[in-house]
Amino acid sequence: MTQRTLVAASKAHSSGVTVVTATGELDYHTAPELRAAVDEAAFTADGTVIDLSGLTYCDSTGLTVLVTAYQRAQAAGSPLALAGLSADLTHVFEIVGLDQLFTLSPTIEEAIRSLRR
């Protein structure tokens, strides 16, 4: 059996935006790692970007963690954007309607700019 791994971390960007990065496979077994990074993230008025450019896989549990992050951002009054979704993950977001909930950008920098609009 292959060990699935996910590395997730939160850090402040020079713009003041909090950037949460997730790299690896996001599934039932690894979702707690991203959930912990989201819990530790500072959801401020400057906004938050979740960088998913390093994801190689995401299942429904991962989508649930992202929706929970959205709910937390809304409660905190913090704009939220997702960056770096693969074409496959973007397609999944479109199928389930999450592209209507989240602001999706190809890069962190573009996501930060989208928060300023």
MDAnalysis code that builds the backbone (N, CA, C; Angstrom):
import MDAnalysis as mda
import numpy as np

u = mda.Universe.empty(351, n_residues=117, atom_resindex=np.repeat(np.arange(117), 3), trajectory=True)
u.add_TopologyAttr("name", ["N", "CA", "C"] * 117)
u.add_TopologyAttr("resid", np.arange(1, 118))
u.add_TopologyAttr("resname", ["MET", "THR", "GLN", "ARG", "THR", "LEU", "VAL", "ALA", "ALA", "SER", "LYS", "ALA", "HIS", "SER", "SER", "GLY", "VAL", "THR", "VAL", "VAL", "THR", "ALA", "THR", "GLY", "GLU", "LEU", "ASP", "TYR", "HIS", "THR", "ALA", "PRO", "GLU", "LEU", "ARG", "ALA", "ALA", "VAL", "ASP", "GLU", "ALA", "ALA", "PHE", "THR", "ALA", "ASP", "GLY", "THR", "VAL", "ILE", "ASP", "LEU", "SER", "GLY", "LEU", "THR", "TYR", "CYS", "ASP", "SER", "THR", "GLY", "LEU", "THR", "VAL", "LEU", "VAL", "THR", "ALA", "TYR", "GLN", "ARG", "ALA", "GLN", "ALA", "ALA", "GLY", "SER", "PRO", "LEU", "ALA", "LEU", "ALA", "GLY", "LEU", "SER", "ALA", "ASP", "LEU", "THR", "HIS", "VAL", "PHE", "GLU", "ILE", "VAL", "GLY", "LEU", "ASP", "GLN", "LEU", "PHE", "THR", "LEU", "SER", "PRO", "THR", "ILE", "GLU", "GLU", "ALA", "ILE", "ARG", "SER", "LEU", "ARG", "ARG"])
u.atoms.positions = np.array([
    [0.843, -1.176, 0.000],
    [0.000, 0.000, 0.000],
    [0.886, 1.237, 0.000],
    [0.548, 2.188, -0.848],
    [1.310, 3.425, -0.956],
    [0.902, 4.390, 0.148],
    [1.878, 5.008, 0.764],
    [1.628, 6.003, 1.796],
    [1.236, 7.312, 1.124],
    [0.061, 7.810, 1.420],
    [-0.369, 9.091, 0.881],
    [0.105, 10.191, 1.809],
    [0.604, 11.253, 1.207],
    [1.092, 12.350, 2.024],
    [0.568, 13.680, 1.511],
    [0.445, 14.589, 2.433],
    [0.072, 15.956, 2.135],
    [0.868, 16.845, 3.078],
    [1.436, 17.879, 2.530],
    [2.113, 18.876, 3.344],
    [1.312, 20.162, 3.203],
    [0.915, 20.719, 4.314],
    [0.136, 21.958, 4.305],
    [0.736, 22.924, 5.315],
    [0.780, 24.183, 4.929],
    [1.350, 25.204, 5.807],
    [0.700, 26.543, 5.521],
    [0.736, 27.401, 6.519],
    [0.193, 28.741, 6.406],
    [1.305, 29.737, 6.661],
    [1.360, 30.798, 5.831],
    [2.360, 31.838, 6.053],
    [1.812, 33.169, 5.571],
    [2.396, 34.231, 6.078],
    [1.999, 35.570, 5.664],
    [2.760, 35.959, 4.398],
    [2.056, 36.478, 3.430],
    [2.650, 36.987, 2.194],
    [3.047, 38.443, 2.439],
    [3.982, 38.959, 1.675],
    [4.433, 40.342, 1.862],
    [3.310, 41.353, 1.670],
    [2.238, 40.968, 0.992],
    [1.090, 41.848, 0.783],
    [0.179, 41.934, 1.998],
    [0.413, 41.068, 2.980],
    [-0.462, 40.992, 4.147],
    [-1.467, 39.860, 4.066],
    [-1.603, 39.278, 2.894],
    [-2.518, 38.160, 2.689],
    [-1.920, 36.899, 3.311],
    [-2.770, 36.092, 3.907],
    [-2.345, 34.792, 4.411],
    [-2.408, 33.797, 3.260],
    [-1.344, 33.028, 3.074],
    [-1.309, 32.009, 2.024],
    [-1.173, 30.638, 2.685],
    [-2.134, 29.778, 2.409],
    [-2.104, 28.393, 2.874],
    [-1.750, 27.547, 1.655],
    [-0.703, 26.754, 1.766],
    [-0.306, 25.891, 0.652],
    [-0.587, 24.435, 0.989],
    [-0.970, 23.697, -0.027],
    [-1.203, 22.258, 0.123],
    [-0.495, 21.553, -1.020],
    [0.349, 20.594, -0.675],
    [1.125, 19.859, -1.668],
    [0.979, 18.366, -1.405],
    [0.607, 17.621, -2.436],
    [0.471, 16.175, -2.296],
    [-0.935, 15.721, -2.611],
    [-1.377, 14.681, -1.941],
    [-2.693, 14.091, -2.155],
    [-3.623, 14.479, -1.021],
    [-4.737, 15.104, -1.369],
    [-5.717, 15.551, -0.385],
    [-6.896, 14.589, -0.414],
    [-6.974, 13.763, 0.620],
    [-8.048, 12.778, 0.694],
    [-8.436, 12.559, 2.154],
    [-9.246, 11.548, 2.382],
    [-9.744, 11.257, 3.726],
    [-8.608, 11.129, 4.748],
    [-7.520, 10.515, 4.355],
    [-6.420, 10.256, 5.274],
    [-5.540, 11.469, 5.519],
    [-5.462, 12.365, 4.547],
    [-4.550, 13.509, 4.663],
    [-5.263, 14.826, 4.936],
    [-6.570, 14.855, 4.831],
    [-7.335, 16.088, 5.040],
    [-7.061, 16.758, 6.387],
    [-6.824, 16.002, 7.473],
    [-6.536, 16.673, 8.745],
    [-5.320, 17.607, 8.673],
    [-4.372, 17.305, 7.808],
    [-3.196, 18.166, 7.656],
    [-3.608, 19.547, 7.118],
    [-4.442, 19.564, 6.080],
    [-4.910, 20.842, 5.541],
    [-5.854, 21.519, 6.525],
    [-6.692, 20.742, 7.163],
    [-7.611, 21.307, 8.152],
    [-6.828, 22.020, 9.254],
    [-5.741, 21.437, 9.714],
    [-4.914, 22.060, 10.752],
    [-4.292, 23.358, 10.245],
    [-3.807, 23.374, 9.005],
    [-3.212, 24.590, 8.449],
    [-4.259, 25.690, 8.307],
    [-5.466, 25.317, 7.911],
    [-6.557, 26.296, 7.807],
    [-6.920, 26.816, 9.192],
    [-6.968, 25.926, 10.173],
    [-7.284, 26.340, 11.548],
    [-6.248, 27.307, 12.096],
    [-4.988, 27.131, 11.710],
    [-3.912, 27.993, 12.191],
    [-3.797, 29.299, 11.411],
    [-4.402, 29.356, 10.243],
    [-4.278, 30.526, 9.369],
    [-4.997, 31.733, 9.971],
    [-4.401, 32.896, 9.735],
    [-5.014, 34.152, 10.168],
    [-5.942, 34.631, 9.059],
    [-7.229, 34.521, 9.275],
    [-8.206, 35.017, 8.301],
    [-8.465, 36.485, 8.652],
    [-7.777, 37.378, 7.949],
    [-7.851, 38.807, 8.238],
    [-8.564, 39.540, 7.098],
    [-8.755, 40.828, 7.297],
    [-9.401, 41.651, 6.271],
    [-8.564, 41.716, 4.992],
    [-7.249, 41.463, 5.091],
    [-6.405, 41.459, 3.900],
    [-6.732, 40.285, 2.983],
    [-7.253, 39.217, 3.545],
    [-7.654, 38.068, 2.747],
    [-6.757, 36.858, 2.913],
    [-7.233, 35.782, 2.318],
    [-6.542, 34.497, 2.400],
    [-6.560, 33.839, 1.023],
    [-5.439, 33.240, 0.660],
    [-5.335, 32.467, -0.570],
    [-4.940, 31.051, -0.184],
    [-5.630, 30.078, -0.735],
    [-5.236, 28.685, -0.571],
    [-4.635, 28.242, -1.899],
    [-3.349, 27.925, -1.854],
    [-2.600, 27.531, -3.049],
    [-2.670, 26.016, -3.204],
    [-3.326, 25.589, -4.276],
    [-3.509, 24.165, -4.533],
    [-2.673, 23.697, -5.723],
    [-1.716, 24.493, -6.135],
    [-0.923, 24.153, -7.321],
    [-0.100, 22.875, -7.128],
    [0.168, 22.494, -5.884],
    [0.947, 21.295, -5.615],
    [0.114, 20.048, -5.383],
    [-1.207, 20.158, -5.518],
    [-2.047, 18.979, -5.316],
    [-1.950, 18.038, -6.507],
    [-1.832, 16.763, -6.203],
    [-1.844, 15.747, -7.247],
    [-3.152, 14.961, -7.251],
    [-3.954, 15.138, -6.180],
    [-5.217, 14.420, -6.052],
    [-6.068, 15.130, -5.025],
    [-7.382, 15.140, -5.232],
    [-8.305, 15.704, -4.248],
    [-9.615, 14.948, -4.333],
    [-10.076, 14.412, -3.191],
    [-11.363, 13.720, -3.169],
    [-12.406, 14.592, -2.473],
    [-13.580, 14.038, -2.236],
    [-14.674, 14.807, -1.648],
    [-14.359, 15.290, -0.237],
    [-13.541, 14.569, 0.492],
    [-13.148, 15.024, 1.827],
    [-12.332, 16.307, 1.717],
    [-11.463, 16.372, 0.730],
    [-10.690, 17.582, 0.488],
    [-11.581, 18.745, 0.124],
    [-12.587, 18.494, -0.712],
    [-13.528, 19.554, -1.066],
    [-14.250, 20.072, 0.172],
    [-14.585, 19.166, 1.080],
    [-15.251, 19.563, 2.324],
    [-14.358, 20.478, 3.160],
    [-13.070, 20.184, 3.234],
    [-12.139, 21.042, 3.971],
    [-12.106, 22.435, 3.340],
    [-12.118, 22.498, 2.023],
    [-12.091, 23.792, 1.343],
    [-13.379, 24.572, 1.584],
    [-14.520, 23.898, 1.587],
    [-15.788, 24.565, 1.881],
    [-15.792, 25.072, 3.319],
    [-15.243, 24.293, 4.233],
    [-15.130, 24.734, 5.626],
    [-14.248, 25.975, 5.726],
    [-13.168, 26.020, 4.955],
    [-12.308, 27.208, 4.922],
    [-13.093, 28.412, 4.412],
    [-13.917, 28.203, 3.399],
    [-14.758, 29.273, 2.867],
    [-15.690, 29.797, 3.957],
    [-16.323, 28.890, 4.684],
    [-17.239, 29.285, 5.754],
    [-16.507, 30.073, 6.837],
    [-15.308, 29.641, 7.177],
    [-14.518, 30.360, 8.179],
    [-14.156, 31.754, 7.675],
    [-13.761, 31.861, 6.416],
    [-13.425, 33.158, 5.835],
    [-14.640, 34.084, 5.856],
    [-15.799, 33.561, 5.502],
    [-17.015, 34.366, 5.518],
    [-17.323, 34.867, 6.920],
    [-17.193, 33.989, 7.910],
    [-17.470, 34.374, 9.297],
    [-16.498, 35.443, 9.794],
    [-15.258, 35.404, 9.294],
    [-14.232, 36.353, 9.722],
    [-14.235, 37.634, 8.882],
    [-15.044, 37.670, 7.820],
    [-15.031, 38.817, 6.928],
    [-13.749, 38.917, 6.129],
    [-13.168, 37.778, 5.829],
    [-11.895, 37.707, 5.110],
    [-12.144, 37.198, 3.695],
    [-11.794, 37.985, 2.678],
    [-11.953, 37.459, 1.325],
    [-11.055, 36.238, 1.118],
    [-11.524, 35.303, 0.308],
    [-10.807, 34.052, 0.091],
    [-10.739, 33.754, -1.394],
    [-9.580, 33.299, -1.845],
    [-9.411, 32.856, -3.228],
    [-8.584, 31.576, -3.230],
    [-8.812, 30.768, -4.245],
    [-8.022, 29.555, -4.451],
    [-7.124, 29.772, -5.647],
    [-5.906, 29.264, -5.565],
    [-4.940, 29.449, -6.647],
    [-4.384, 28.107, -7.101],
    [-4.055, 28.043, -8.396],
    [-3.288, 26.921, -8.923],
    [-4.015, 25.618, -9.095],
    [-5.329, 25.641, -9.258],
    [-6.044, 24.386, -9.469],
    [-5.666, 23.786, -10.816],
    [-5.480, 22.489, -10.828],
    [-5.219, 21.792, -12.085],
    [-6.482, 21.849, -12.944],
    [-6.335, 21.517, -14.213],
    [-7.493, 21.476, -15.105],
    [-8.521, 20.460, -14.619],
    [-8.052, 19.314, -14.133],
    [-8.971, 18.285, -13.637],
    [-9.738, 18.767, -12.409],
    [-9.045, 19.406, -11.471],
    [-9.712, 19.883, -10.267],
    [-10.657, 21.034, -10.598],
    [-10.269, 21.896, -11.512],
    [-11.164, 22.972, -11.950],
    [-12.440, 22.375, -12.531],
    [-12.297, 21.318, -13.310],
    [-13.456, 20.648, -13.900],
    [-14.376, 20.091, -12.802],
    [-13.819, 19.491, -11.782],
    [-14.614, 18.980, -10.659],
    [-15.347, 20.144, -9.986],
    [-14.650, 21.253, -9.754],
    [-15.286, 22.420, -9.142],
    [-16.466, 22.898, -9.994],
    [-16.311, 22.888, -11.299],
    [-17.382, 23.311, -12.195],
    [-18.567, 22.349, -12.127],
    [-18.288, 21.048, -12.089],
    [-19.351, 20.046, -12.054],
    [-20.198, 20.188, -10.793],
    [-19.548, 20.401, -9.649],
    [-20.289, 20.461, -8.381],
    [-20.693, 21.880, -7.996],
    [-20.343, 22.859, -8.825],
    [-20.769, 24.234, -8.583],
    [-19.882, 25.044, -7.655],
    [-18.737, 24.496, -7.265],
    [-17.855, 25.237, -6.360],
    [-17.159, 26.407, -7.049],
    [-17.141, 26.408, -8.377],
    [-16.587, 27.554, -9.095],
    [-17.468, 28.794, -8.900],
    [-18.712, 28.596, -8.473],
    [-19.609, 29.705, -8.171],
    [-19.398, 30.232, -6.754],
    [-18.802, 29.426, -5.901],
    [-18.569, 29.792, -4.504],
    [-17.205, 30.445, -4.320],
    [-16.197, 29.893, -4.985],
    [-14.823, 30.344, -4.815],
    [-14.368, 31.220, -5.975],
    [-13.442, 32.121, -5.666],
    [-12.699, 32.828, -6.697],
    [-11.501, 31.952, -7.038],
    [-11.388, 31.572, -8.310],
    [-10.313, 30.680, -8.756],
    [-9.336, 31.476, -9.608],
    [-8.061, 31.342, -9.300],
    [-7.018, 32.040, -10.045],
    [-5.893, 31.062, -10.366],
    [-5.186, 31.279, -11.476],
    [-4.116, 30.354, -11.845],
    [-2.866, 30.456, -10.972],
    [-2.608, 31.642, -10.390],
    [-1.399, 31.819, -9.580],
    [-1.733, 32.524, -8.268],
    [-0.811, 32.450, -7.327],
    [-0.988, 33.151, -6.048],
    [-1.100, 34.651, -6.286],
    [-0.224, 35.203, -7.119],
    [-0.231, 36.645, -7.365],
    [-1.557, 37.104, -7.966],
    [-2.089, 36.332, -8.902],
    [-3.379, 36.691, -9.488],
    [-4.501, 36.542, -8.465],
    [-4.396, 35.552, -7.603],
    [-5.395, 35.385, -6.543],
    [-5.368, 36.578, -5.596],
    [-4.177, 37.039, -5.249],
    [-4.056, 38.211, -4.365],
    [-4.683, 39.427, -5.041],
    [-4.410, 39.608, -6.320],
    [-5.028, 40.732, -7.046],
    [-6.549, 40.615, -7.043],
    [-7.064, 39.400, -7.158],
    [-8.528, 39.215, -7.172],
    [-9.152, 39.599, -5.832],
    [-8.403, 39.484, -4.759],
    [-8.908, 39.860, -3.437],
    [-9.067, 41.369, -3.299],
    [-8.331, 42.118, -4.108],
    [-8.319, 43.584, -4.036],
    [-9.468, 44.205, -4.830],
    [-10.175, 43.421, -5.607],
    [-11.257, 43.968, -6.452],
    [-12.502, 44.221, -5.664],
])
